[in-house]
């Protein structure tokens, strides 16, 4: 068994050894040792392995640098885990074999697709699991995204899974390519090649898990003038109410004309379009959560958020999120 030492921004997730490329490979047939190795690799995740006399194997490997790492976890038999990934990294997992069920307090994930670990605590049940995890340093990702986007637009990562099977396949190909590449020490030793590999991973992360750029721009108003922030706060507070633009202007303490101009200049949308974005985001969260059979329907969600015409709601929803609301609900039941 190889010893590991923490180093770099990803140290809270995957420890790097002293070898070239930050490589680590550990394995054990001892259940207690497996729990300790898991805790060492993921300090905020606790593995629970039931006692028994049958065959047992635990393997964990990881390779990469401070910005990008690829890890594999293999475990035979049943086990449970609870805890959370630290928020200084984006972690995308893929179940290559076996079974995994994950429950997050606010987000339901589909382990049959690659999934981005949401923020917050989770409980997991696993059996004969073979898991691949791709990890990207969060600060490095945000800096890269600001370079990619016009005007340095920030992006929010609110999806737990790619919107389509094509996106899921694209991520799986990228993760496998990253895994093969970082195993070659010459890749990480060459800053140009390592940089290109990191950029590929970031761009695919954005494509699969980030909200569209127009959503980030329309919903986020942190850097806008105070009048815009007051208006946005009013819209968010009254998203379930019948909202009139003069009421929003009054809350913002500006004229209707000034309000329209400020929204166009700083958010790129009108106040009504921004309200639609808020409502669509809220509707999507409900559809993603689902409530089991008979608990949630597209129609009830649409009506709750002010879309009396289900066809118009479906069109606006698909334009913004790339899938029909019925597909979102069906995928998360």
C-alpha positions as CSV (number, residue, x, y, z in Angstrom):
1,X,0.0,0.0,0.0
2,X,1.3,3.4,-1.0
3,X,1.3,6.3,1.4
4,X,-0.2,9.6,0.3
5,X,0.4,13.3,1.2
6,X,-1.9,16.3,0.7
7,X,-0.8,19.0,-1.6
8,X,-2.3,21.7,-3.9
9,X,-5.8,23.2,-4.1
10,X,-7.4,19.8,-4.5
11,X,-5.9,18.5,-1.4
12,X,-9.3,18.3,0.4
13,X,-10.6,15.9,-2.3
14,X,-7.8,13.8,-3.7
15,X,-4.4,13.8,-2.0
16,X,-1.3,14.0,-4.1
17,X,1.7,11.8,-3.4
18,X,5.2,12.8,-3.8
19,X,5.6,11.1,-7.1
20,X,5.6,12.8,-10.5
21,X,2.1,13.9,-11.5
22,X,0.7,13.7,-8.0
23,X,0.0,9.9,-8.4
24,X,-1.6,7.8,-5.8
25,X,-2.8,4.1,-5.8
26,X,-4.0,2.3,-2.7
27,X,-5.7,-1.0,-2.2
28,X,-6.7,-3.2,0.7
29,X,-8.8,-6.2,1.6
30,X,-9.4,-4.9,5.2
31,X,-12.7,-3.2,5.7
32,X,-11.4,-1.0,8.5
33,X,-8.5,0.1,6.5
34,X,-10.8,0.9,3.6
35,X,-12.7,3.3,5.8
36,X,-9.5,5.1,6.8
37,X,-8.2,5.3,3.2
38,X,-11.5,6.8,2.1
39,X,-11.5,9.4,4.8
40,X,-7.8,10.3,4.0
41,X,-8.7,10.8,0.3
42,X,-12.0,12.5,0.9
43,X,-11.8,14.1,4.4
44,X,-15.5,15.1,4.4
45,X,-16.9,11.8,3.3
46,X,-17.4,8.9,5.8
47,X,-17.5,5.3,4.4
48,X,-19.5,2.7,6.2
49,X,-18.7,-0.9,5.3
50,X,-20.7,-3.7,7.0
51,X,-18.6,-6.4,8.7
52,X,-18.3,-9.8,7.2
53,X,-16.1,-12.7,6.3
54,X,-16.5,-12.8,2.6
55,X,-14.1,-11.5,0.0
56,X,-13.6,-7.7,0.0
57,X,-11.5,-5.3,-2.1
58,X,-11.1,-1.6,-1.9
59,X,-9.1,0.3,-4.5
60,X,-8.5,4.0,-5.0
61,X,-6.3,5.7,-7.5
62,X,-5.7,9.3,-8.5
63,X,-3.5,11.2,-10.9
64,X,-3.3,14.8,-12.0
65,X,-2.1,18.3,-10.9
66,X,-3.3,21.2,-8.8
67,X,-6.0,22.1,-11.4
68,X,-7.2,18.8,-12.9
69,X,-7.3,15.3,-11.5
70,X,-8.8,11.9,-12.5
71,X,-9.7,9.4,-9.8
72,X,-11.1,5.9,-9.7
73,X,-12.8,4.1,-6.8
74,X,-13.6,0.4,-6.7
75,X,-15.3,-1.4,-3.9
76,X,-16.8,-4.9,-3.7
77,X,-20.0,-5.7,-1.8
78,X,-22.4,-3.2,-0.2
79,X,-21.5,-0.1,1.6
80,X,-22.8,3.3,2.6
81,X,-21.3,6.8,2.7
82,X,-22.3,10.2,4.0
83,X,-20.8,13.6,3.9
84,X,-20.0,16.2,1.2
85,X,-17.4,17.1,-1.3
86,X,-15.6,20.3,-0.4
87,X,-16.7,23.4,-2.4
88,X,-13.1,24.3,-3.6
89,X,-13.5,21.9,-6.5
90,X,-16.0,20.7,-9.1
91,X,-16.4,16.9,-9.0
92,X,-18.1,15.0,-11.7
93,X,-18.7,11.3,-11.1
94,X,-19.6,8.4,-13.5
95,X,-20.7,5.0,-12.4
96,X,-18.7,2.6,-14.7
97,X,-20.1,-0.5,-13.0
98,X,-22.1,-1.5,-10.0
99,X,-24.8,0.5,-8.2
100,X,-24.9,3.9,-6.6
101,X,-27.9,5.8,-5.1
102,X,-27.3,9.3,-3.9
103,X,-29.6,11.6,-1.9
104,X,-28.9,15.3,-1.6
105,X,-31.0,17.6,0.6
106,X,-31.9,19.9,-2.3
107,X,-31.0,18.0,-5.5
108,X,-31.8,14.6,-6.9
109,X,-29.0,13.1,-9.1
110,X,-29.3,10.5,-11.7
111,X,-26.4,8.1,-11.3
112,X,-27.1,6.5,-14.7
113,X,-25.5,9.7,-16.2
114,X,-22.4,11.6,-15.3
115,X,-23.4,13.9,-12.5
116,X,-21.9,17.0,-10.9
117,X,-21.9,16.7,-7.1
118,X,-24.2,19.4,-5.8
119,X,-23.4,21.5,-2.8
120,X,-24.4,20.2,0.5
121,X,-24.5,17.0,2.4
122,X,-25.4,13.7,0.8
123,X,-26.1,10.1,1.7
124,X,-25.1,7.3,-0.6
125,X,-25.7,3.6,-1.0
126,X,-23.3,1.6,-3.2
127,X,-22.7,-2.0,-4.2
128,X,-19.9,-3.5,-6.2
129,X,-19.1,0.0,-7.3
130,X,-16.6,1.2,-10.0
131,X,-16.6,5.0,-10.0
132,X,-14.6,7.5,-12.1
133,X,-14.3,11.0,-10.7
134,X,-13.0,14.0,-12.6
135,X,-12.1,17.0,-10.3
136,X,-11.3,20.6,-11.3
137,X,-10.1,23.3,-9.0
138,X,-13.0,25.7,-8.6
139,X,-10.9,28.9,-8.6
140,X,-9.1,27.9,-11.7
141,X,-12.3,27.0,-13.4
142,X,-13.9,30.4,-12.7
143,X,-10.8,32.2,-13.9
144,X,-10.8,30.1,-17.1
145,X,-14.6,30.8,-17.7
146,X,-14.0,34.5,-17.3
147,X,-11.4,34.3,-20.1
148,X,-13.8,32.4,-22.4
149,X,-16.9,34.5,-21.9
150,X,-17.4,37.9,-23.6
151,X,-16.9,40.6,-21.0
152,X,-15.9,38.1,-18.4
153,X,-19.5,36.9,-17.8
154,X,-19.7,34.5,-14.9
155,X,-21.6,31.2,-15.2
156,X,-23.7,29.3,-12.6
157,X,-23.5,25.6,-12.3
158,X,-27.0,24.6,-11.2
159,X,-27.4,21.4,-13.2
160,X,-26.6,18.0,-11.7
161,X,-26.5,16.2,-15.1
162,X,-26.1,17.0,-18.8
163,X,-29.4,17.9,-20.4
164,X,-29.2,15.1,-23.1
165,X,-27.8,11.7,-23.7
166,X,-25.5,13.4,-26.3
167,X,-24.1,15.7,-23.6
168,X,-23.6,12.7,-21.2
169,X,-21.7,10.8,-23.9
170,X,-19.6,13.9,-24.6
171,X,-18.7,14.2,-21.0
172,X,-17.9,10.5,-20.7
173,X,-15.5,10.8,-23.7
174,X,-13.8,13.8,-22.2
175,X,-13.4,12.2,-18.8
176,X,-11.9,9.1,-20.4
177,X,-9.6,11.2,-22.5
178,X,-8.5,13.2,-19.4
179,X,-7.9,9.9,-17.5
180,X,-5.7,8.5,-20.3
181,X,-3.8,11.7,-20.8
182,X,-2.9,12.5,-17.2
183,X,-1.5,9.0,-16.8
184,X,1.3,10.0,-19.1
185,X,3.8,12.0,-17.0
186,X,5.0,13.9,-20.0
187,X,1.5,15.5,-20.4
188,X,1.6,17.1,-17.0
189,X,5.3,18.1,-17.4
190,X,4.4,20.1,-20.5
191,X,2.6,23.2,-19.5
192,X,1.1,23.8,-22.9
193,X,-0.4,20.3,-23.2
194,X,-1.5,20.4,-19.6
195,X,-3.2,23.7,-20.2
196,X,-5.0,22.5,-23.3
197,X,-6.3,19.5,-21.5
198,X,-7.5,21.6,-18.6
199,X,-9.2,24.0,-21.0
200,X,-11.0,21.1,-22.7
201,X,-12.2,19.8,-19.4
202,X,-13.5,23.2,-18.3
203,X,-15.3,23.9,-21.6
204,X,-17.0,20.5,-21.4
205,X,-17.9,21.2,-17.8
206,X,-19.5,24.5,-18.8
207,X,-21.3,22.9,-21.8
208,X,-22.8,20.0,-19.7
209,X,-23.5,21.6,-16.3
210,X,-23.6,25.4,-16.5
211,X,-26.7,27.5,-17.1
212,X,-26.7,29.2,-20.5
213,X,-24.8,32.5,-20.6
214,X,-28.0,34.5,-21.0
215,X,-29.5,32.9,-17.9
216,X,-26.5,33.9,-15.8
217,X,-26.6,37.4,-17.2
218,X,-30.3,37.9,-16.7
219,X,-30.6,36.3,-13.3
220,X,-27.5,37.7,-11.6
221,X,-27.4,41.4,-10.8
222,X,-24.7,41.6,-8.1
223,X,-22.6,44.1,-10.0
224,X,-25.5,46.3,-11.2
225,X,-26.5,49.7,-9.8
226,X,-28.5,49.9,-6.6
227,X,-31.7,50.7,-8.4
228,X,-31.4,47.5,-10.5
229,X,-30.6,45.4,-7.4
230,X,-33.7,46.8,-5.7
231,X,-35.8,46.0,-8.7
232,X,-34.5,42.5,-8.9
233,X,-35.1,41.9,-5.2
234,X,-38.7,43.1,-5.7
235,X,-39.2,40.7,-8.7
236,X,-37.8,37.8,-6.8
237,X,-39.9,38.5,-3.7
238,X,-43.1,38.9,-5.9
239,X,-42.4,36.2,-8.5
240,X,-45.6,34.4,-7.5
241,X,-47.7,37.6,-7.8
242,X,-49.1,39.6,-10.6
243,X,-46.3,42.1,-11.2
244,X,-46.7,45.4,-13.1
245,X,-43.6,47.3,-14.4
246,X,-44.7,50.6,-12.7
247,X,-44.7,48.7,-9.3
248,X,-41.1,47.5,-10.0
249,X,-40.0,51.0,-10.9
250,X,-41.5,52.4,-7.7
251,X,-39.7,49.7,-5.7
252,X,-36.4,50.6,-7.5
253,X,-37.1,54.4,-6.9
254,X,-36.7,55.3,-10.6
255,X,-39.1,56.0,-13.5
256,X,-40.4,53.3,-15.7
257,X,-38.3,54.6,-18.6
258,X,-35.2,54.7,-16.5
259,X,-35.9,51.2,-15.2
260,X,-36.2,49.8,-18.7
261,X,-32.9,51.5,-19.8
262,X,-31.0,50.3,-16.7
263,X,-32.2,46.7,-17.2
264,X,-31.2,46.7,-20.9
265,X,-27.8,48.3,-20.1
266,X,-26.8,46.1,-17.1
267,X,-28.7,42.8,-17.6
268,X,-29.4,42.8,-21.3
269,X,-33.1,42.1,-20.8
270,X,-36.3,43.9,-19.9
271,X,-37.8,43.7,-16.4
272,X,-40.6,41.4,-17.8
273,X,-38.0,39.1,-19.4
274,X,-36.0,39.1,-16.2
275,X,-39.2,38.1,-14.3
276,X,-39.8,35.3,-16.8
277,X,-36.2,34.1,-16.2
278,X,-36.8,34.0,-12.4
279,X,-40.0,32.1,-12.8
280,X,-38.5,29.6,-15.3
281,X,-35.6,29.0,-12.9
282,X,-38.0,28.4,-10.1
283,X,-40.2,26.1,-12.2
284,X,-37.1,24.1,-13.3
285,X,-36.1,23.6,-9.6
286,X,-39.5,22.1,-8.9
287,X,-39.4,19.9,-12.0
288,X,-35.8,18.7,-11.1
289,X,-36.9,17.9,-7.5
290,X,-40.0,16.1,-8.6
291,X,-42.3,14.6,-6.0
292,X,-42.9,11.1,-7.2
293,X,-46.0,9.7,-9.0
294,X,-48.8,12.2,-9.1
295,X,-47.0,14.8,-7.0
296,X,-45.8,17.1,-9.7
297,X,-47.1,17.8,-13.2
298,X,-45.8,20.2,-15.9
299,X,-49.2,21.9,-15.9
300,X,-49.4,22.6,-12.2
301,X,-45.8,23.9,-12.1
302,X,-46.4,26.1,-15.1
303,X,-49.6,27.6,-13.6
304,X,-48.0,28.1,-10.2
305,X,-45.3,30.3,-11.8
306,X,-47.7,32.4,-13.9
307,X,-47.6,30.5,-17.2
308,X,-51.3,29.9,-17.9
309,X,-50.5,28.6,-21.4
310,X,-48.7,25.3,-21.1
311,X,-47.6,25.4,-24.7
312,X,-46.0,28.8,-24.3
313,X,-44.3,27.6,-21.1
314,X,-42.9,24.6,-22.8
315,X,-41.5,26.7,-25.7
316,X,-39.9,29.3,-23.3
317,X,-38.5,26.5,-21.2
318,X,-37.0,24.6,-24.1
319,X,-35.4,27.7,-25.5
320,X,-33.7,28.4,-22.1
321,X,-32.8,24.9,-20.9
322,X,-32.5,22.9,-24.1
323,X,-35.2,20.3,-23.2
324,X,-38.9,20.1,-22.7
325,X,-40.2,20.5,-19.2
326,X,-41.8,17.0,-19.5
327,X,-38.3,15.6,-20.2
328,X,-36.9,17.3,-17.0
329,X,-39.7,15.9,-14.9
330,X,-39.5,12.4,-16.4
331,X,-35.7,12.2,-15.9
332,X,-35.9,13.1,-12.2
333,X,-38.8,10.9,-11.1
